[in-house]
Amino acid sequence: MSRFLVSPPLDRSRTAATSLITTLLLVWVSTHAFTSTCVAEPAGRSVDTAVADLNGSITSILPDDTIFWLSVPDWEATVDGLANLPMLRLFASEEMKRFREQTEERSTSFLIDAYGVDYHTIDENISGEFIIAGLTTAQGEMSITCFVQTPNEAAAGAFVDATATLLKQRGAVEESPGTPGTVQLALTIMDEQLVLGTLGSCAVLCGDVGVAANLVKRWQQHSSHVSNEAGDISPGGNRRLVEQNEFAETISAFRESPPSLLRWYFDPIAYAVASENASQSDSDQPSDPATNEEPFSNIPFPMRHGFPGLQAIAGRAWINPTNGDLESRTLVYAPTRKDAMEMFQFEPGSLEIPKWLSDEANVATLVRWNLGQMISNAEAVYDDVTDAPGAFEGTMEDLKNELNVDLLGGLFPVIGPELVIYSVNDTARNNESTVVSIEIQDPAKNEKSVASMMYNLFVGDPEARRIRLPGKRYEMWQIKLIVDEDTTPFSKAGLTVADGRLWFCTHASTLQKMLLRRQTSPLAETDVYRIFDQVVSRERAPESFGVSIARMDRDAKKTYEVLRSSGIQGLENVESIYATLLRSIFLRQPAEDVAEDVRNAGSRIADEIDFSVLPSYDFARQFLKNLAVISRNTETGWEIFAVVFDEESASP
């Protein structure tokens, strides 16, 4: 039996964006906020087991055009596992109580008003699985649906009734039902739609009437075919997600031992199409709905040039039974690797962190890139944008003739495959800088020509300034970055050729200091790197092309202290992944047609939260560990393994 409560249409694009942020936060926690070393789980095939397990899940009725899927197979086990993670223990500490109380109150209120989701109610009623899915509407847009598995059908109905009652108490208005057996609600507080219902023992919270109706139909088909061993509920081309090749190839590639706390699947091309449809709908431009027969007929321009080959991104996180640590693995599925995908066919090789990289680095990433393929793809995109075959090559030729800067024939061929990116703090200048260092092949032969090209490129730029560095062969250039319509904290970036490498830094002062200082302790000779090397060595393979080490106790320092002293607005000029994430959550811009009170809701939340009550960074940093990541090429794409480790976690 199924039962649904319906309310008027919502702003789907805003709901989708907000829900995706929530989803990404969950995945981010699973991959960044866990402790200690691990025993690596080799990727392996268990197709029959994985798909069979999902056939017993509500996932088995989801359509094959599902855009993303986040599954918590066992809610209680996941909650218990996450509660033991260092960053979650930080949030639960007595020192965080004042901050925790105000954020929990506001976030709970927002989730209920926007989606009818009350995690406390879910925690009381759930029995097993919790799923968030992005499903495709009849208009080709994305709608968010949550599934809560309860002990039985009566419990699911009680959950729906309690949620509906709560929404009415918060301002939802009951209207005459448009469909027999439904109750229609208008969520006036958020001016959104929400469909509540039951599918057997599963409670459903859905953001689109058409999607909900399709789920009911699919559930009825499933129930009528429950005795069929194959579980075929998809006659007439109405296929299931679990039957989709991309889903099966990625999700079933993971062994389910130890059991997953989280599993996720994302179709980036389908999301791009849905986003384009939503954008056209918001701008009142006519557009044709996406169809199952032609899923890529409306691919946005930036996703063309081979990006349809990026068919899926999937992953899982699990608790290591030996040491209780949380680990994660992500697969990027791109089996054809044509056109744009070729530029990500990185070159395997040595992944040793270079000796010149100082212990001052907060985050250090070494990647062996494929510059030739990247330039080739850039050429195809440039020619398409200008609608002029050969435009890229012509522009490069003009640059060569006018400025004597031969990028195609002089610079790109001598750039080596090793790319090093790292971040450092300059406390004296209150800077958080990112440095990019690119090796020059045969520097004795090529370093001078690269430096000459940089000179020719910037000598006529009125915004550029030459700075001579004592003891260095070539000058450093102070240049201005233009980001977000000339709004950037990096107005004095630096670029130079030195020590056989091409250097770029977001702050010229940091680059100058780094190049002129005496040799300091190399990162590769520290205890933290020694343990990092042990962790990634378990995952090293001939196909490995990149490693990264993030010392989160130092990397998050600037963001945390600015947030504590100046709030969200203070993060406008802070360059870090943490600051970017927080700005995107609290300072995002709602759609123009949303009510004014809703448009201001996010900023009001940010303004009302008193970040000054956060504990000192010296207290918080003890809960922040070190992140290790290693990536490799696979036969059908790429694999990324991540783990957080502690300095005390070294193997004997």
N, C-alpha and C positions, 0 to 999 in steps of 0.2 A: 504494500500500500504506500502511496505517496501523498503528501499534503503540503501545500505551499501557501505562503503569505506574500502578497505582491504589493509594490508601491511604484509611483511614477518614475519615469526615466531619469537617469543621472548623467552627470558630466563624466563620460567613461574615460576620457583621456587623462583627466586629473586623478580619478580613482585608480586607474591602471598605474600611473606614475608613482603615486603614493604607495600603492601595494608593492610595486617592484622595489622601492626603497626599503620597505619593511623586509621583504624577502632577501635582498642583498645584505641587509644588516645581519640577518640570521646566518647566512652563508659566511659572511665576514667573521662573525664570532666563531663559527665552527673551524675556520682556517687560520685565524690569527690569535685567538684567545685561549690557547691551550698550552699545557706544560710539557717540558722535559723531553728526553730522547725517546727513540722508538726503534722497534724492529720493523723494518720495511715489509709491507705486504706486496709481494709481486703481483702485477696484474695477471689475471688468468681468466679462462673461459668457464662459465658455469651457466650456459644459456638456458638449459632446461629448468634448472633450479630457480634462477632469478625470475624468469617469466612466469613460471608456475606459481611462485609466491605472490606475484602481483595479480594473477588471475583470481586469487582469493581476496583481493583488495577492491575498494571502490574504484581504484585506478583502472580496473578492468573494463569499466563502462565509458571511460573518457574517450572522446573522438580523436582521430589521428591528426587533426589540425590543432591540437593543444599546443600553445606557444611556450609555456613553461610549467614546470611541475616541481614542487618542493614537498618531500614526504618525510614525516617523522613516523617511522614504523611503530615505535612504542613510546608513547608520550611520557609515561612515568619514568622509563629508563633514561630517556633523553634529558628530562628535567633533572633527574638525580645526577646524571653524568656532567651536565653543564654546570650544575651548582658547585661542583668541586674544582672548577677551573679558576686559576688565579684572578683573572679580571672580574669574574662573577663573585668571587670571595671578597674582592675589593669593594664591589658595589654593596655587598651585604654586611660590610664591617660597621662597627659602631661609629667610626669616624665619618662614614658616608651617610649617616642616618638623616641629617637635616636635608641634604641634597636629594637623597633617595625618596624621602617623603613627598617633596614637592614635584619631582619628576614623575613618580608613579601616579600621583593624583592626576596630573595633566595628560600623561600619555594614555592612561586608562580611559579618561573622559573622551579623548580624541578618537580612540579606536571604537568605542561604543557609538559615538555620534556618527562616525564615518561609515562603519561597517556592521554595527551591531555586535561586534566581537568583544566579549568580556572574558579575558583569560582566566579570571578566578572561577567563573561559571564553567568554562571548559575544563579546568583542572578538577572540578568537583564531579563532572559528568562523564568525562572521556574514559574510554576503555580500549586502549590500543592506539589507533592510528589518527594522525592529524595531517591534512593535506591542504596546501594552497596551490591552486592551478590558475593559469591564465588561459581562458578559453575564447575561441573566435566567435564573434557575433554574426548575425546575418548581414550586417553592414561591413564585415571584414575587419572590424576593430577588435580590441581585446577587452575582456571582462574578467574580473577576479572572482573566484569562487573558493570558499573554504569548506572542507568536509571534516566533520567531527564524528569519530566512531564511538558510539555509546554501547552499554551492555545489551540493550534490546530495543525493540521498536517503541515500547512505552516510554523508555527513558529518552529516546530521541524526540518523541513528541513533547515530553515535558520540557526538554531543553529549548525547543522551538517556542513553546508557549511562554516560558520564562523570558526569553530574549524579546519576543514581541511585546510583552508587558513592560519590560524595562524600556524599550524604545518609546512606547506610548507615554510613560512617565517622564521621558526626556523631551517630549514635544511632538512625537510622531502622531499623525492624525489618521484614524481609520476611515476608509472610504468604501463606497459600494464596490464590490468585487467585479472585475471585468470578466472573470472566468469562474464557472461554477466550482464550488468547493474551495475557494481561495478567500483570503482576507487581504484587502489592499490597504497599504500604509503609505503615507507621505512623510518622509523624514525631513521636516521643515528646517531643523537646525542646520543640517549640512546641505539641504537642497539636493538630495541624492536618492537613488533607488536602491532598494535591498529586497531580495526575494529569499524568504526563509521556508524551509520545508524538510521533509524526511524521505529518505530512500531506504526502506527497511529500518535497520538499527542505526543508520547514519544520518546525522543532522547536517543540513546543507545551508550555507549562507552565500547567496549568489547575487551578482550585480547586473543581471540582464534577464528580462522575461523570456526572450526567445531561447537563450542558453538554458534557462531552467526548464522550459518545456521540452527541449531536446534531451536533457538529462533524465526527465521523467520517462520519456519514450524509450530511451536506451535502457533504463532500469527495468521497465516492463518487459522489454525484449530479453534482457538478461534473466529475469525471473522465469520467463516461459521456456528458456533454454537451459535452465540450471542443471538438468540431467544430462545434457549433451557434454561428453567428455572434452570435446574441443572448445567448448564455450563459445561457439560462433554466434555472435549477436549482431553480425554486420552484413546481412544480406543486402543486395542492391548497392554495393559500394560504400555503405555506411561503416567504414572501417574504424578499428580501435587504435588507440595510442600504442598499446602493447603489441600490436601487429605491425606497427610501423618499423621499417628496417633500421632507421637511424636510432630510434629509441632502443630497440633490441640489441643493436651492435654496441651501444655505449653502456647502457645500464647492466646488461648481462655480462659485460667484460669484467665486472668487479665480483670477486669472490665475497660472499656474505659471511665470512668467518674471519674475525669476530663480527657480530651483528652490527649493522649500520645504526648510528644515531640519526643521521640525516642523509638523504639522497636527493639529488637535484638533476633536472634536465631542462635545457633551454635551446630553443630553435631561433637563432639570431636573425635569419632571413625572414621568417614568419613574423617576428617582432617588428622588424623594419617595415614590412608591408603594412602591418596593423597600425603602426605609428603614423605612417604616411596617410592611411585612410582616415585616422582620427584627426590629423592635421587638416586634411582637405574638408572634413566634415565641420570642423570648428570655423574654417574660413568661408563656409557656404559655397565652396567650389564643387561643381558636379563631379562625381567619381563613380566608377562602376564597382559594385561589391566584389570582393575577392571570391573566387569559386574554388572548389576542390579540384576541378578539372584543370585549372590554370593557376596553381598556387603562386607562381613567380611572375604573373602577368603585370604586376604593378610594383615591381621592385624599385625603391627610391634610387635616384642617381648614384649617391655615394656607395651603394651596395652592389653596383654592377662591376664589370671588369673582373669577373672570376670569383667574387665574394659569394655567389650562390653555392660555390663548392664548399663553403663553411657550413656544414649541414647540421651540426649539433655540438653542444657543450654539456657534458654531464660529469657528475662527481659524487663522492660519498665521503662521510666522516665517521670515524669509529673510535672506540676506546681500546687502547692496547691492553690486553688482559694481563700482560706481564708487569707493567709499571703504572697502569691506570691513566696513561696519557691519551689525549685525543689527537688523531692523525687524519690527514685528508689526502685524497687523490682526485685529480680532475683530468678528464680526457677531452681533447678537442678533436672532433670527427670531421675530417675533410678528405675523403678517400680519393677524389680525383686530382686534387692539387694542381689545377689548371690556372693559368693566368695569374691573378693576384696571389693565389695560394702558394705559388712557387717562391715568392719572395720570403716566405716564412719557412722555407726548407733550409734551416740553418746548417752551418758547417760544423760537424763534431770535431773535437780536438781537445787540447789541454785546457783544463778549467782551474788551474792553479791561480789563486789570487796573487797578483804581482807584488814583488818585494817593495816597490816604491809606494804602495798604498799604505798610508799611515793608520795607526791605531785610532786616530781622531775620527775616522769614518763611522757614522751612525748606521748607514745602510750602504752596502756595497753589492753591486750586481755585475757579473761578467757574462757577456753573451758573445757567441761567435756568429755574427750576422752574415747575411747574404746580400751585400750591397749591390752587386750587379743585377740581381733579380729585382731588387727594390727600385732601382733606377729605371729598369725596363718597364715596370708597372707604372711608375710615375709618368713615363713618357706616354703610355697608352691613355692614361687618365687626362693628361694635359691636352693631348690632341683631341680627345672627345669633348672636353670643356670648350675649347676654342673652335670646335667643329672644323678643324683644319689639319688633315694628315701631314705630318712632318713639322708641325708648329714647334714642338719641343726641341727637336734637333735644330730648327732655325733659330730659336731663342738662344740656345747654347752657342751657336755660331756667332750670333750678334754679340754675345757677351765676350767671346774670344776676340772678335775683331775690335770692339770698342774699348774694352778694359784689359785686354791681354790676359783674360782669365779662362783657361781651357779646362773646364770642369770635366767634360766627357773624355777628352784625350789625355789630360794631364793630371787631374786630381783623383777622380774616381778609380782609375786603374792602379794607383799606388797605395790606396787605402787598404789596410790589412783587415782580416776577419775578426780581430779581437776588439770588442767594444766594452769599456768599463765605465759604469755610471755609479756615482756615490754621492752621499750628502755629508756635510760637516757643519758644525756650529762655530760661529765667530762671536763669542760672548762679548768681546770688547766693542764690536760694532753692532751687536744685537742682530746679526744676520744668520739666517739658515739657508745655506747655499747648496746648489746641486752642481756637480762637476761631471762633464762628459769628456772622456779621454779615448782617442782613437789612434791605433797604431799606424805608423807609416812604414810600408815595406821598404827594405833596403834603405834606411834613413841616410846613410853616408852619401847615397846617390840622389835621393829624392827629397830630403828634408828642405833643402834650399829652394827648390822649385815650388814646393807647397807654400813656404813662407812668402815667396815672391807673389804668388797668386793672391794670398791674403792681403798683402800690401796693395796690390792693384785693385782689389775689390773694395777696400775701405778708404784709400787715400783721398778719394774725391767726395767722401760722405761728410757733410758738415756736422753730423751728429757723432762722428767717430773721433777718437783722440788717441794719439800714439804715446805710449809710455815705455821708456827705455828701462830695462831691468838689468842691474849690475850683474856681470858674469854670464849673461845670456846672449846668444848670438843674434836673436831677433826680438823686435819690440813686441809689446803686448798692445792689443787694441781694446780700448774701452768703447763699447757700442751700446746702442739703445734698443731694447726689445719693445716691440709693439704687440700688446696682447689685449684683447677685449676693448677694441677701439681706443687704443693708446692709454689704457688704464692698467698699470702694472707697477709692482714694487721693484722691478728689476730694470731700472732705467740706466744702470751703469754696469752692464754685463761685460765679461772679459773674454778675449780670444787670442790665442798665440800658438806658435810652433816652438816646442822645446823638448829636448831629451828624446828625440825620435818619435814624437807623438803630436797630434793636433789636439789642443785643449780648448774647451769652452766651459765657462762658469757663469752662473746667474748673477754673481757679484764679482766685479773686477778686483775689488780689494781682497777678497778671499783668494782668488787665483794668484794675485801678486804675492801675497803672504806665503802661500803654499809653495810657489816656485823658488822663493828666495830663502826659505828657512833651511836650517841644517837638518840632516836626516834624523827623524824621530823614530820611535818604536814602530816597526811595521805591523800591520794588522795580522799578517800571516805568522807572526812569532808570538802571538798572545794566546793565553789559555782559552779564551772564548772561541778563537778560530780553530784551535786544536780540537776542541769538542765538536765544533761545526763540521770539521773535516771528517771526523768519525761518523757523524750522522749521515752526511751526504754520500760517504763512501759506500754505504750499503745500497745506495740507489744508482751509483755510477754505472754507466753502460757505454759501449762504443758509440751509441747514438746520442749521448748526452751533449747538449750544446750550451747550457746556461746554468749558473748557480747564483744564489743571492743569500746574503746574510743581513738581517735587520736586528739591530740592538734596540729593541723597543723602549727600554728604560731610558735611553738617551734620545732616541728619535722623536718621542712624543713630548719631550720636555718643554719645548718652546710653545707648542699648541696648548698644552695643559696650563702653563703659567699665564699665557695671554688670556685664555678662556677664564681662568680664575680671577684675573685682575680687571679685564675689560669686557667680558661677556662675548656673545657670538659676533657682534659687530666688530670687535677687536681683531677677529680672525681674517678680516678682509685682506690684510697685507701679509698673511702668514702662508708660506709655501710648504705644505706637507699634505700627505694623503689624509691625515686625520682632520686637518682644518678643512680640506675640500669636502670631505664626507659630512662634517657638521654643518658647513655652509649650505650644502645641497639639501639637507634635511630641514633646517630652520629658516633659511633665507630663499627657498625656492619660490618662483613666481607662479601663482595659480593662473588658470585660463582667464581671459579677459571677460568672458560672459558669466563668471561666477559672482554671486552676490558679494557686496562690499564687505560684510561682516565675515564671510568665509575667506575672502582674499586676505584679510588682515589677521586671520586666526593664527597662521604660522608665526608671523612676526610678533603677535601679542604673547604667544607662548614663550618665544625666545626672550622677550623683554621682561616677562613676569618671573622667569627662573632666575634665582639669585645664585650665580655661579661662584660668588665669593665665599660661600659656605663649604666649598670643596676643601678637603684636607690638603695639607702641604704636599708638594711634589715629592719631598723626601720620604713621606709616608707611602704615597701611591706607587713610587717606582719599584718597591720591593715586590709588587704583584705583576710587574711587566717583565717579560722574559725575552728570549732571543728567537727570531724566526729564521728557519732554514728552508730554502726552496731549491729544487733541482728539476730541470726540464730536459726532455729528450724527444727526438723524432721517433715516430712509430710508423708502421706500414700504412696506416690510415689517418695520420695526423700527428698529434703531439700529446704528451703526457706530462703532468705537473704534479709533483709530490711536495707536500709542505708539512713541517713539524716545528713546534716551538720547543726549545731546549734550554736547560739551565746550566750554569757553569759547574755545578756540582753533579752533573748527570753523566760524566764520562764513564765509559766502560772500563773495568779493571784491566 
